Amino acid sequence: MDKQDTRRKITFYLNPETNDADKYVCDEIDRTPQGERGKLWRSALLAGFALRKQDARLPHMLAELLNDATTFDEVILLMKAVFPEEMDAFGERRPAGQTTMATRAPAARPEQDGVQDETRNNARSMFGQQTD
């Protein structure tokens, strides 16, 4: 008897024209060599579930925060909001010289319907940052 194939194929769409996070991901995918993309997608999905295991809100919050200009400090600030005691115990350790996730200047953002900017501003004010 043949062994049943338990693998799963996962399919979804990204909308780079309307979402900054989707645009960032599409740009990163385009810069990734074709042969490495499947491994990258799998790793990203598993990393999201690793974050979800800690707190179900984390993948959603990080996805809303993500764009070309997202800084390491913003990610840490979000983590401190979700895990204040744990992050205080962790301290101010960070990779040497890392300040942003972007390796290039942020692209100009097209006009949006304001919903995404409102969400980002709400998240920033929730974490004590200045809003746009």
Backbone as CSV, one residue per row, in Angstrom:
resi,resn,N_x,N_y,N_z,CA_x,CA_y,CA_z,C_x,C_y,C_z
1,MET,0.842,-1.186,0.000,0.000,0.000,0.000,0.885,1.246,0.000
2,ASP,0.550,2.209,-0.844,1.319,3.442,-0.931,1.056,4.324,0.280
3,LYS,2.105,5.008,0.693,1.979,5.946,1.808,1.253,7.201,1.322
4,GLN,0.299,7.688,2.130,-0.468,8.872,1.764,0.413,10.120,1.834
5,ASP,0.277,10.995,0.855,1.020,12.261,0.821,0.326,13.261,1.737
6,THR,0.987,13.652,2.828,0.383,14.561,3.804,0.862,16.003,3.637
7,ARG,1.649,16.247,2.578,2.107,17.616,2.345,0.924,18.523,2.064
8,ARG,1.130,19.831,2.291,0.073,20.815,2.017,0.618,21.885,1.091
9,LYS,-0.189,22.234,0.121,0.135,23.348,-0.750,-0.667,24.537,-0.258
10,ILE,0.013,25.659,-0.048,-0.636,26.849,0.473,-0.572,27.935,-0.588
11,THR,-1.714,28.508,-0.891,-1.799,29.531,-1.916,-2.567,30.727,-1.383
12,PHE,-2.035,31.924,-1.631,-2.732,33.153,-1.284,-2.175,34.269,-2.138
13,TYR,-2.846,35.397,-2.125,-2.442,36.531,-2.935,-1.874,37.642,-2.079
14,LEU,-0.912,38.371,-2.641,-0.389,39.603,-2.053,-0.855,40.755,-2.941
15,ASN,-1.141,41.898,-2.327,-1.644,43.058,-3.061,-0.679,44.230,-2.901
16,PRO,0.398,44.256,-3.678,1.411,45.310,-3.501,0.933,46.706,-3.856
17,GLU,-0.136,46.821,-4.633,-0.626,48.142,-5.004,-1.376,48.825,-3.868
18,THR,-1.893,48.057,-2.930,-2.738,48.635,-1.889,-2.216,48.434,-0.478
19,ASN,-1.119,47.682,-0.311,-0.646,47.368,1.027,0.872,47.464,1.071
20,ASP,1.405,48.295,1.972,2.856,48.494,2.067,3.595,47.215,2.449
21,ALA,3.030,46.424,3.360,3.676,45.174,3.760,3.748,44.213,2.583
22,ASP,2.660,44.108,1.834,2.648,43.245,0.660,3.667,43.712,-0.371
23,LYS,3.775,45.026,-0.560,4.757,45.574,-1.500,6.172,45.231,-1.052
24,TYR,6.448,45.388,0.238,7.775,45.056,0.767,8.096,43.581,0.509
25,VAL,7.134,42.704,0.802,7.348,41.268,0.611,7.556,40.947,-0.870
26,CYS,6.750,41.529,-1.750,6.908,41.284,-3.189,8.286,41.734,-3.679
27,ASP,8.741,42.890,-3.201,10.070,43.383,-3.583,11.167,42.437,-3.091
28,GLU,11.022,41.946,-1.861,12.006,40.999,-1.314,11.998,39.690,-2.100
29,ILE,10.822,39.228,-2.461,10.715,38.001,-3.250,11.406,38.192,-4.593
30,ASP,11.195,39.350,-5.233,11.826,39.622,-6.525,13.350,39.645,-6.410
31,ARG,13.882,40.069,-5.262,15.333,40.108,-5.062,15.918,38.752,-4.669
32,THR,15.057,37.808,-4.309,15.505,36.476,-3.886,15.651,35.595,-5.121
33,PRO,16.779,34.901,-5.243,16.948,33.998,-6.396,15.816,32.966,-6.457
34,GLN,15.385,32.658,-7.653,14.255,31.758,-7.885,14.364,30.462,-7.083
35,GLY,15.532,29.854,-7.044,15.715,28.574,-6.365,15.618,28.641,-4.854
36,GLU,15.668,29.832,-4.274,15.616,29.987,-2.819,14.252,30.459,-2.323
37,ARG,13.356,30.791,-3.215,12.076,31.394,-2.817,11.191,30.449,-2.009
38,GLY,11.076,29.200,-2.410,10.233,28.246,-1.687,10.684,28.089,-0.246
39,LYS,11.990,27.991,-0.055,12.535,27.865,1.305,12.247,29.133,2.112
40,LEU,12.371,30.307,1.473,12.078,31.571,2.142,10.608,31.642,2.553
41,TRP,9.691,31.290,1.645,8.259,31.334,1.952,7.931,30.390,3.109
42,ARG,8.505,29.191,3.075,8.257,28.220,4.147,8.779,28.758,5.475
43,SER,9.982,29.303,5.461,10.570,29.853,6.691,9.735,31.003,7.235
44,ALA,9.273,31.881,6.360,8.460,33.021,6.795,7.146,32.544,7.420
45,LEU,6.519,31.569,6.808,5.277,31.036,7.348,5.512,30.390,8.715
46,LEU,6.549,29.575,8.828,6.849,28.926,10.100,7.239,29.941,11.173
47,ALA,7.976,30.993,10.792,8.341,32.040,11.751,7.093,32.753,12.265
48,GLY,6.137,33.004,11.386,4.877,33.612,11.801,4.134,32.742,12.797
49,PHE,4.147,31.449,12.582,3.490,30.547,13.519,4.272,30.430,14.826
50,ALA,5.596,30.559,14.774,6.387,30.569,16.008,6.021,31.791,16.847
51,LEU,5.837,32.932,16.198,5.397,34.141,16.910,3.980,33.963,17.443
52,ARG,3.110,33.369,16.640,1.715,33.149,17.040,1.631,32.233,18.250
53,LYS,2.559,31.286,18.346,2.587,30.372,19.489,2.823,31.141,20.788
54,GLN,3.573,32.233,20.701,3.855,33.049,21.878,2.683,33.969,22.208
55,ASP,2.089,34.564,21.183,0.923,35.440,21.342,0.259,35.537,19.976
56,ALA,-1.004,35.165,19.906,-1.711,35.091,18.623,-1.782,36.432,17.903
57,ARG,-1.593,37.540,18.615,-1.662,38.867,17.992,-0.384,39.239,17.237
58,LEU,0.739,38.657,17.624,2.034,39.094,17.081,2.146,39.063,15.563
59,PRO,1.813,37.972,14.890,1.958,37.997,13.423,1.144,39.103,12.771
60,HIS,-0.055,39.342,13.278,-0.912,40.378,12.704,-0.332,41.771,12.968
61,MET,0.150,41.995,14.177,0.697,43.305,14.527,1.974,43.591,13.736
62,LEU,2.843,42.601,13.620,4.080,42.792,12.858,3.783,42.997,11.376
63,ALA,2.784,42.293,10.858,2.411,42.459,9.451,1.904,43.874,9.186
64,GLU,1.163,44.454,10.122,0.672,45.821,9.953,1.810,46.832,10.047
65,LEU,2.834,46.510,10.789,3.960,47.419,10.992,4.932,47.411,9.805
66,LEU,4.973,46.312,9.078,5.984,46.095,8.044,5.835,47.013,6.835
67,ASN,6.928,47.665,6.474,7.076,48.373,5.200,8.571,48.628,4.995
68,ASP,8.947,49.332,3.949,10.360,49.587,3.664,11.065,50.344,4.783
69,ALA,10.327,51.124,5.539,10.939,51.974,6.558,10.858,51.398,7.970
70,THR,10.333,50.190,8.130,10.203,49.597,9.464,11.582,49.443,10.095
71,THR,11.711,49.938,11.325,12.997,49.868,12.019,13.009,48.738,13.027
72,PHE,14.200,48.329,13.394,14.380,47.327,14.439,13.790,47.848,15.747
73,ASP,13.967,49.150,16.007,13.429,49.753,17.227,11.902,49.652,17.277
74,GLU,11.226,49.808,16.141,9.774,49.672,16.111,9.352,48.245,16.447
75,VAL,10.091,47.272,15.933,9.785,45.872,16.230,9.986,45.608,17.727
76,ILE,11.072,46.122,18.281,11.341,45.942,19.715,10.254,46.633,20.539
77,LEU,9.843,47.825,20.142,8.798,48.548,20.857,7.489,47.749,20.862
78,LEU,7.164,47.140,19.739,5.977,46.308,19.663,6.111,45.107,20.597
79,MET,7.273,44.480,20.589,7.500,43.326,21.464,7.409,43.741,22.937
80,LYS,7.902,44.922,23.267,7.804,45.419,24.643,6.356,45.665,25.034
81,ALA,5.532,46.104,24.101,4.121,46.336,24.399,3.401,45.024,24.680
82,VAL,3.783,43.973,23.977,3.124,42.677,24.143,3.702,41.910,25.335
83,PHE,5.021,41.990,25.509,5.715,41.259,26.573,6.564,42.210,27.413
84,PRO,5.971,43.111,28.190,6.770,44.117,28.898,7.788,43.527,29.868
85,GLU,7.394,42.564,30.694,8.326,41.995,31.676,9.445,41.208,30.996
86,GLU,9.081,40.403,30.017,10.070,39.583,29.327,11.090,40.440,28.581
87,MET,10.614,41.505,27.948,11.531,42.368,27.199,12.411,43.175,28.135
88,ASP,11.902,43.557,29.314,12.750,44.237,30.300,13.861,43.307,30.759
89,ALA,13.532,42.043,30.953,14.541,41.057,31.366,15.544,40.808,30.238
90,PHE,15.076,40.901,29.011,15.930,40.689,27.839,16.943,41.811,27.712
91,GLY,16.542,43.015,28.072,17.453,44.157,28.030,17.497,44.821,26.681
92,GLU,18.510,45.605,26.470,18.655,46.397,25.243,19.590,45.744,24.237
93,ARG,19.694,44.413,24.258,20.555,43.710,23.308,19.979,43.782,21.907
94,ARG,20.832,43.963,20.937,20.423,43.976,19.542,21.625,43.612,18.680
95,PRO,21.384,43.145,17.464,22.496,42.863,16.553,23.298,44.135,16.289
96,ALA,24.595,44.003,16.239,25.483,45.155,16.043,25.152,45.887,14.759
97,GLY,24.961,47.201,14.884,24.771,48.065,13.721,23.424,47.984,13.060
98,GLN,22.503,47.193,13.585,21.203,47.059,12.918,20.245,48.119,13.428
99,THR,19.739,48.933,12.498,18.762,49.941,12.877,17.482,49.827,12.074
100,THR,17.561,49.330,10.831,16.345,49.175,10.035,16.345,47.834,9.347
101,MET,15.148,47.437,8.938,15.011,46.207,8.174,15.303,46.464,6.705
102,ALA,15.259,47.699,6.299,15.460,48.038,4.885,16.940,48.211,4.602
103,THR,17.342,47.825,3.398,18.724,48.012,2.990,18.838,49.115,1.947
104,ARG,17.712,49.718,1.640,17.705,50.799,0.668,16.732,51.867,1.145
105,ALA,16.782,53.008,0.491,15.884,54.100,0.879,14.443,53.705,0.608
106,PRO,13.518,54.100,1.477,12.118,53.753,1.240,11.579,54.399,-0.029
107,ALA,10.774,53.625,-0.734,10.144,54.142,-1.954,9.012,55.084,-1.563
108,ALA,8.727,56.008,-2.439,7.601,56.914,-2.185,6.314,56.101,-2.161
109,ARG,5.462,56.368,-1.171,4.221,55.626,-1.046,3.128,56.307,-1.853
110,PRO,2.384,55.528,-2.626,1.271,56.120,-3.353,0.176,56.506,-2.369
111,GLU,-0.699,57.414,-2.809,-1.834,57.802,-1.977,-2.674,56.566,-1.691
112,GLN,-3.084,56.418,-0.432,-3.904,55.286,-0.036,-5.218,55.811,0.486
113,ASP,-6.132,54.876,0.743,-7.440,55.296,1.226,-7.398,55.746,2.684
114,GLY,-6.254,55.681,3.329,-6.099,56.178,4.686,-6.285,55.122,5.755
115,VAL,-6.878,54.006,5.408,-7.133,52.970,6.410,-5.832,52.403,6.952
116,GLN,-4.902,52.081,6.062,-3.635,51.508,6.502,-2.849,52.523,7.327
117,ASP,-2.828,53.788,6.901,-2.127,54.816,7.660,-2.771,55.011,9.027
118,GLU,-4.076,54.944,9.079,-4.778,55.087,10.356,-4.406,53.944,11.298
119,THR,-4.350,52.720,10.775,-3.970,51.566,11.587,-2.556,51.723,12.113
120,ARG,-1.651,52.149,11.237,-0.249,52.337,11.636,-0.146,53.431,12.702
121,ASN,-0.847,54.542,12.524,-0.823,55.628,13.508,-1.412,55.182,14.839
122,ASN,-2.483,54.394,14.791,-3.066,53.869,16.025,-2.066,52.980,16.761
123,ALA,-1.360,52.132,16.011,-0.360,51.259,16.634,0.776,52.083,17.233
124,ARG,1.228,53.096,16.508,2.308,53.936,17.032,1.886,54.658,18.307
125,SER,0.668,55.217,18.323,0.230,55.933,19.520,0.028,54.962,20.678
126,MET,-0.382,53.743,20.384,-0.547,52.734,21.422,0.788,52.402,22.082
127,PHE,1.882,52.489,21.304,3.201,52.151,21.811,4.012,53.383,22.187
128,GLY,3.354,54.539,22.247,4.016,55.746,22.720,4.876,56.455,21.695
129,GLN,4.666,56.196,20.409,5.428,56.878,19.375,4.598,57.997,18.776
130,GLN,5.291,58.941,18.151,4.617,60.053,17.476,3.956,59.532,16.209
131,THR,2.739,59.997,15.937,2.023,59.566,14.738,2.330,60.512,13.588
132,ASP,2.030,60.018,12.354,2.253,60.828,11.141,1.318,62.008,11.097
